[in-house]
Amino acid sequence: MTSLLWFIAILALIPAALWLLKRTPAGAMLGGAGGANLMKSVAALPLSASQRIVTIEVGQGESRRWLVLGVTPSSITTLHTMEPVEGAVPAAPAGPAFAGLLAKLQRPQGDADAR
């Protein structure tokens, strides 16, 4: 009977610990509430269906850095660390170009001849 009570107590503590972690400074650094401004994506370059190079910005103020990461399904490797480039504009996502091509291919033949 005592073992069952301990098991129930531990199960009840898990959500309580997660809730508390989200509301503490340590939880914010781990991506909880308030930690959204510490990291942002700058650019991504797909190399294949499962590999890409990603540049992210971490930190704030004078401690900001850009990390160039190699991302595969099984690992993330830091390829380079650099100072942020001021005035750099993130590349446009590849989605709209594909959407435009798809819309062009789905258009009826009569629309293409009229132009």
Backbone as a printed PyTorch tensor [residue, N CA C, xyz], in Angstrom:
tensor([[[  0.8150,  -1.2000,   0.0000],
         [  0.0000,   0.0000,   0.0000],
         [  0.8570,   1.2630,   0.0000]],

        [[  1.9500,   1.2330,   0.7570],
         [  2.8340,   2.3850,   0.8210],
         [  3.4790,   2.6560,  -0.5380]],

        [[  3.8330,   1.5980,  -1.2390],
         [  4.4430,   1.7600,  -2.5720],
         [  3.4780,   2.4340,  -3.5390]],

        [[  2.2230,   2.0800,  -3.4680],
         [  1.2140,   2.6830,  -4.3400],
         [  1.0630,   4.1770,  -4.0480]],

        [[  1.0750,   4.5540,  -2.7810],
         [  0.9820,   5.9710,  -2.4210],
         [  2.1920,   6.7570,  -2.9210]],

        [[  3.3890,   6.1900,  -2.7960],
         [  4.5890,   6.8720,  -3.3140],
         [  4.5060,   7.0260,  -4.8440]],

        [[  4.0410,   5.9910,  -5.5200],
         [  3.9060,   6.0520,  -6.9780],
         [  2.9510,   7.1620,  -7.3870]],

        [[  1.8160,   7.2780,  -6.7250],
         [  0.8350,   8.3290,  -7.0260],
         [  1.4110,   9.7100,  -6.7130]],

        [[  2.1600,   9.8120,  -5.6140],
         [  2.7800,  11.0960,  -5.2600],
         [  3.7940,  11.5360,  -6.3060]],

        [[  4.5910,  10.6070,  -6.7920],
         [  5.5930,  10.9340,  -7.8170],
         [  4.9020,  11.3360,  -9.1150]],

        [[  3.8600,  10.6300,  -9.4930],
         [  3.1180,  10.9920, -10.6990],
         [  2.5040,  12.3840, -10.5750]],

        [[  2.0580,  12.7550,  -9.3970],
         [  1.4850,  14.0900,  -9.1870],
         [  2.5670,  15.1680,  -9.1930]],

        [[  3.7750,  14.8370,  -8.7960],
         [  4.8620,  15.8150,  -8.7570],
         [  5.4090,  16.1530, -10.1470]],

        [[  5.2710,  15.2720, -11.1070],
         [  5.8190,  15.5240, -12.4470],
         [  5.1780,  16.7630, -13.0840]],

        [[  3.8530,  16.8750, -13.1880],
         [  3.2700,  18.0950, -13.7680],
         [  3.5890,  19.3380, -12.9340]],

        [[  3.6310,  19.1740, -11.6040],
         [  3.9470,  20.3240, -10.7550],
         [  5.3730,  20.8120, -11.0030]],

        [[  6.3100,  19.8950, -11.1690],
         [  7.6960,  20.2770, -11.4390],
         [  7.8220,  20.9400, -12.8090]],

        [[  7.1280,  20.4330, -13.8090],
         [  7.1660,  21.0470, -15.1420],
         [  6.5580,  22.4410, -15.1190]],

        [[  5.4620,  22.6150, -14.4060],
         [  4.8300,  23.9320, -14.2890],
         [  5.7850,  24.9090, -13.6180]],

        [[  6.4570,  24.4770, -12.5420],
         [  7.3890,  25.3280, -11.8240],
         [  8.5980,  25.6650, -12.6950]],

        [[  9.0800,  24.7190, -13.4590],
         [ 10.2330,  24.9420, -14.3290],
         [  9.9360,  25.9880, -15.3950]],

        [[  8.7140,  26.0110, -15.9160],
         [  8.3480,  26.9960, -16.9350],
         [  8.3390,  28.4130, -16.3830]],

        [[  8.1550,  28.5600, -15.0790],
         [  8.0150,  29.8820, -14.4760],
         [  9.2490,  30.3610, -13.7330]],

        [[ 10.3680,  29.6650, -13.8620],
         [ 11.6050,  30.0890, -13.2130],
         [ 12.6000,  30.5480, -14.2670]],

        [[ 13.6240,  31.3410, -13.8660],
         [ 14.6400,  31.7810, -14.8460],
         [ 15.3580,  30.6150, -15.5200]],

        [[ 15.5980,  29.5320, -14.8120],
         [ 16.2440,  28.3720, -15.4330],
         [ 15.3620,  27.7890, -16.5260]],

        [[ 14.0720,  27.7600, -16.2930],
         [ 13.1440,  27.2530, -17.3100],
         [ 13.0840,  28.1510, -18.5210]],

        [[ 13.2240,  29.4740, -18.3160],
         [ 13.2070,  30.4070, -19.4400],
         [ 14.4040,  30.1760, -20.3470]],

        [[ 15.5430,  29.8420, -19.7670],
         [ 16.7280,  29.5790, -20.5820],
         [ 16.5930,  28.2840, -21.3640]],

        [[ 15.7650,  27.3840, -20.8880],
         [ 15.5490,  26.1200, -21.5770],
         [ 14.4420,  26.2030, -22.6110]],

        [[ 13.9150,  27.3930, -22.8500],
         [ 12.8800,  27.5480, -23.8520],
         [ 11.5020,  27.6990, -23.2790]],

        [[ 11.3810,  27.9160, -21.9770],
         [ 10.0860,  28.1250, -21.3540],
         [  9.6210,  29.5480, -21.6000]],

        [[  8.6780,  30.0130, -20.7960],
         [  8.1290,  31.3580, -20.9490],
         [  9.2240,  32.3980, -20.7820]],

        [[  9.2810,  33.3610, -21.6860],
         [ 10.2570,  34.4320, -21.5990],
         [ 11.5620,  34.1470, -22.3090]],

        [[ 11.7880,  32.9420, -22.7740],
         [ 13.0540,  32.6060, -23.4080],
         [ 13.0340,  32.7460, -24.9190]],

        [[ 11.9580,  33.2680, -25.4710],
         [ 11.8160,  33.3170, -26.9240],
         [ 12.7650,  34.3130, -27.5710]],

        [[ 13.2410,  35.3210, -26.8560],
         [ 14.0900,  36.3380, -27.4620],
         [ 15.5660,  35.9850, -27.4250]],

        [[ 15.9460,  34.8660, -26.8640],
         [ 17.3470,  34.5100, -26.7560],
         [ 17.8920,  33.8310, -27.9950]],

        [[ 17.0300,  33.3430, -28.8660],
         [ 17.4970,  32.6210, -30.0360],
         [ 16.5320,  32.8500, -31.1940]],

        [[ 17.0770,  33.1000, -32.3880],
         [ 16.2160,  33.2150, -33.5640],
         [ 16.9480,  32.6950, -34.7900]],

        [[ 16.1830,  32.2120, -35.7370],
         [ 16.7360,  31.6820, -36.9730],
         [ 17.0580,  32.8260, -37.9150]],

        [[ 18.2350,  32.7830, -38.5240],
         [ 18.6620,  33.8200, -39.4590],
         [ 18.5230,  33.3210, -40.8890]],

        [[ 18.9860,  32.1070, -41.1600],
         [ 18.9400,  31.5650, -42.5190],
         [ 19.0120,  30.0420, -42.4690]],

        [[ 18.5510,  29.4140, -43.5320],
         [ 18.6350,  27.9610, -43.6580],
         [ 18.9190,  27.6180, -45.1150]],

        [[ 19.8050,  26.6540, -45.3220],
         [ 20.1630,  26.2110, -46.6620],
         [ 20.0130,  24.6950, -46.7250]],

        [[ 18.9790,  24.1950, -47.4270],
         [ 18.8320,  22.7400, -47.5300],
         [ 19.9010,  22.1640, -48.4600]],

        [[ 20.5580,  21.1160, -48.0000],
         [ 21.5590,  20.4370, -48.8220],
         [ 20.9850,  19.1850, -49.4610]],

        [[ 20.1100,  18.5120, -48.7330],
         [ 19.4100,  17.3390, -49.2540],
         [ 18.0990,  17.2270, -48.4830]],

        [[ 17.3870,  16.1500, -48.6890],
         [ 16.1050,  15.9840, -48.0070],
         [ 16.2720,  15.8950, -46.4910]],

        [[ 17.4240,  15.4490, -46.0340],
         [ 17.6060,  15.2650, -44.5950],
         [ 18.7740,  16.0640, -44.0170]],

        [[ 19.4360,  16.8790, -44.8150],
         [ 20.5750,  17.6580, -44.3280],
         [ 20.4050,  19.1190, -44.7030]],

        [[ 20.8180,  20.0080, -43.7780],
         [ 20.7700,  21.4330, -44.0790],
         [ 21.7840,  22.1790, -43.2330]],

        [[ 22.0860,  23.3760, -43.6540],
         [ 22.9350,  24.2860, -42.8980],
         [ 22.0360,  25.4050, -42.4000]],

        [[ 22.0860,  25.6750, -41.1020],
         [ 21.2190,  26.6550, -40.4740],
         [ 22.0840,  27.6760, -39.7470]],

        [[ 21.7360,  28.9460, -39.8680],
         [ 22.3950,  30.0020, -39.1010],
         [ 21.3870,  30.5340, -38.0990]],

        [[ 21.7680,  30.5170, -36.8180],
         [ 20.9000,  31.0410, -35.7750],
         [ 21.6430,  32.1160, -34.9990]],

        [[ 20.8850,  33.0440, -34.4340],
         [ 21.4520,  34.0840, -33.5780],
         [ 21.0960,  33.7500, -32.1410]],

        [[ 22.1060,  33.7340, -31.2750],
         [ 21.8770,  33.4510, -29.8610],
         [ 22.4010,  34.6070, -29.0270]],

        [[ 21.7980,  34.8160, -27.8670],
         [ 22.2460,  35.8600, -26.9600],
         [ 21.5860,  37.1890, -27.2380]],

        [[ 21.9510,  38.1770, -26.4110],
         [ 21.4050,  39.5200, -26.5360],
         [ 22.5230,  40.5330, -26.3400]],

        [[ 22.3470,  41.7120, -26.8870],
         [ 23.2890,  42.8090, -26.6770],
         [ 24.6760,  42.4950, -27.1970]],

        [[ 25.6760,  42.7740, -26.3700],
         [ 27.0690,  42.5680, -26.7670],
         [ 27.4480,  41.0920, -26.8900]],

        [[ 26.7050,  40.2220, -26.2510],
         [ 27.0440,  38.8000, -26.2810],
         [ 26.3600,  38.0380, -27.4210]],

        [[ 25.7340,  38.7690, -28.3680],
         [ 25.0800,  38.0960, -29.5050],
         [ 26.1170,  37.4150, -30.3800]],

        [[ 25.7870,  36.2330, -30.8590],
         [ 26.6380,  35.4840, -31.7760],
         [ 25.7620,  34.7740, -32.7920]],

        [[ 26.3050,  34.5710, -33.9640],
         [ 25.6600,  33.7280, -34.9630],
         [ 26.3650,  32.3870, -34.9510]],

        [[ 25.5900,  31.3240, -34.9380],
         [ 26.1150,  29.9700, -35.0150],
         [ 25.6900,  29.3660, -36.3500]],

        [[ 26.6490,  28.8500, -37.0820],
         [ 26.3590,  28.1430, -38.3290],
         [ 26.3890,  26.6610, -37.9800]],

        [[ 25.2360,  26.0090, -38.1500],
         [ 25.0770,  24.6260, -37.7130],
         [ 24.8090,  23.7040, -38.8900]],

        [[ 25.4010,  22.5310, -38.8480],
         [ 25.0770,  21.4640, -39.7770],
         [ 24.0480,  20.5720, -39.1060]],

        [[ 22.8850,  20.3860, -39.7380],
         [ 21.7840,  19.6450, -39.1280],
         [ 21.4760,  18.4100, -39.9630]],

        [[ 21.5120,  17.2630, -39.3160],
         [ 21.1070,  15.9970, -39.9270],
         [ 20.0790,  15.3520, -38.9980]],

        [[ 19.4250,  14.2860, -39.4100],
         [ 18.4510,  13.6460, -38.5190],
         [ 19.0730,  13.1290, -37.2180]],

        [[ 20.3480,  12.8100, -37.2330],
         [ 20.9550,  12.2160, -36.0450],
         [ 21.8550,  13.1540, -35.2560]],

        [[ 22.1790,  14.3510, -35.7920],
         [ 23.0800,  15.2330, -35.0430],
         [ 22.9690,  16.6790, -35.4980]],

        [[ 23.4680,  17.5510, -34.6240],
         [ 23.6140,  18.9730, -34.9330],
         [ 25.0580,  19.3250, -34.6090]],

        [[ 25.7910,  19.8480, -35.5930],
         [ 27.2060,  20.1460, -35.4260],
         [ 27.4530,  21.6250, -35.6580]],

        [[ 28.2080,  22.2630, -34.7650],
         [ 28.5770,  23.6600, -34.9550],
         [ 29.6900,  23.7220, -35.9950]],

        [[ 29.4360,  24.4050, -37.1000],
         [ 30.4200,  24.5310, -38.1620],
         [ 31.2510,  25.8010, -38.0130]],

        [[ 30.6180,  26.8730, -37.5040],
         [ 31.3150,  28.1530, -37.3880],
         [ 30.5730,  29.0440, -36.3940]],

        [[ 31.3110,  29.9060, -35.7030],
         [ 30.7380,  30.9100, -34.8150],
         [ 31.2420,  32.2590, -35.2870]],

        [[ 30.3400,  33.2500, -35.3920],
         [ 30.7550,  34.5510, -35.9190],
         [ 29.9630,  35.6840, -35.2780]],

        [[ 30.4720,  36.9000, -35.4450],
         [ 29.7670,  38.0970, -35.0030],
         [ 28.5570,  38.2970, -35.9120]],

        [[ 27.4600,  38.8380, -35.3880],
         [ 26.2950,  39.1030, -36.2380],
         [ 26.6210,  40.1330, -37.3140]],

        [[ 26.0930,  39.9240, -38.4910],
         [ 26.2640,  40.8640, -39.5950],
         [ 25.1240,  41.8670, -39.5120]],

        [[ 25.4560,  43.1270, -39.2610],
         [ 24.4240,  44.1610, -39.1530],
         [ 23.8160,  44.4390, -40.5210]],

        [[ 22.5220,  44.5960, -40.5510],
         [ 21.8260,  44.9160, -41.7940],
         [ 21.5710,  43.7130, -42.6800]],

        [[ 21.9170,  42.5240, -42.2270],
         [ 21.6670,  41.3310, -43.0280],
         [ 20.1770,  41.0220, -43.0190]],

        [[ 19.6360,  40.7710, -44.1800],
         [ 18.2190,  40.4490, -44.3170],
         [ 18.1070,  38.9460, -44.5080]],

        [[ 17.3260,  38.2600, -43.6670],
         [ 17.1640,  36.8220, -43.8540],
         [ 16.6160,  36.5030, -45.2430]],

        [[ 17.1060,  35.4340, -45.8060],
         [ 16.6570,  35.0150, -47.1330],
         [ 15.1830,  34.6570, -47.0990]],

        [[ 14.4960,  34.9110, -48.2030],
         [ 13.0750,  34.5810, -48.2970],
         [ 12.9110,  33.0680, -48.2880]],

        [[ 11.9190,  32.5550, -47.5900],
         [ 11.7050,  31.1100, -47.5750],
         [ 11.3700,  30.5850, -48.9620]],

        [[ 11.6930,  29.3190, -49.1910],
         [ 11.4820,  28.7130, -50.5070],
         [ 10.0150,  28.4210, -50.7870]],

        [[  9.1360,  28.4890, -49.7970],
         [  7.7290,  28.1540, -49.9410],
         [  6.9960,  28.9370, -51.0120]],

        [[  7.0490,  30.2730, -51.0250],
         [  6.2820,  31.0290, -52.0120],
         [  6.6830,  30.7250, -53.4610]],

        [[  7.9500,  30.4850, -53.7340],
         [  8.3690,  30.1690, -55.0940],
         [  7.7360,  28.8470, -55.5380]],

        [[  7.7040,  27.8710, -54.6630],
         [  7.0890,  26.5940, -54.9920],
         [  5.5950,  26.7550, -55.1860]],

        [[  4.9610,  27.5620, -54.3260],
         [  3.5150,  27.7870, -54.4480],
         [  3.1890,  28.4450, -55.7870]],

        [[  4.0120,  29.3880, -56.2100],
         [  3.7880,  30.0420, -57.5000],
         [  3.9280,  29.0680, -58.6620]],

        [[  4.9400,  28.2090, -58.5950],
         [  5.1370,  27.2090, -59.6390],
         [  3.9760,  26.2270, -59.6890]],

        [[  3.5050,  25.8200, -58.5220],
         [  2.3790,  24.8900, -58.4670],
         [  1.1120,  25.5290, -59.0380]],

        [[  0.8600,  26.7900, -58.7030],
         [ -0.3140,  27.4840, -59.2360],
         [ -0.2180,  27.6180, -60.7490]],

        [[  0.9790,  27.8660, -61.2420],
         [  1.1890,  28.0010, -62.6880],
         [  0.9200,  26.6750, -63.3980]],

        [[  1.3280,  25.5730, -62.7900],
         [  1.1200,  24.2660, -63.4050],
         [ -0.3370,  23.8230, -63.3390]],

        [[ -1.0820,  24.2970, -62.3380],
         [ -2.4690,  23.8930, -62.1870],
         [ -3.4160,  24.7410, -63.0200]],

        [[ -2.9400,  25.8290, -63.5870],
         [ -3.7830,  26.6940, -64.4110],
         [ -4.2490,  25.9440, -65.6700]],

        [[ -5.4980,  26.1220, -66.0840],
         [ -5.9690,  25.4580, -67.3180],
         [ -5.1700,  25.9410, -68.5320]],

        [[ -5.0910,  25.1020, -69.5680],
         [ -4.2900,  25.4170, -70.7600],
         [ -4.7520,  26.6920, -71.4450]],

        [[ -6.0550,  26.9900, -71.4320],
         [ -6.5630,  28.1760, -72.0980],
         [ -6.0130,  29.4630, -71.4950]],

        [[ -5.7730,  29.4950, -70.1820],
         [ -5.2230,  30.6700, -69.5300],
         [ -3.7870,  30.9190, -69.9860]],

        [[ -3.0210,  29.8610, -70.1910],
         [ -1.6250,  30.0100, -70.5760],
         [ -1.5170,  30.5380, -72.0130]],

        [[ -2.4420,  30.1300, -72.8950],
         [ -2.3930,  30.5740, -74.2920],
         [ -2.8480,  32.0320, -74.4410]],

        [[ -3.7000,  32.4950, -73.5470],
         [ -4.2480,  33.8520, -73.6460],
         [ -3.1860,  34.9070, -73.3710]],

        [[ -2.1320,  34.5530, -72.7050],
         [ -1.0980,  35.5380, -72.3700],
         [ -0.1020,  35.7020, -73.4150]]])
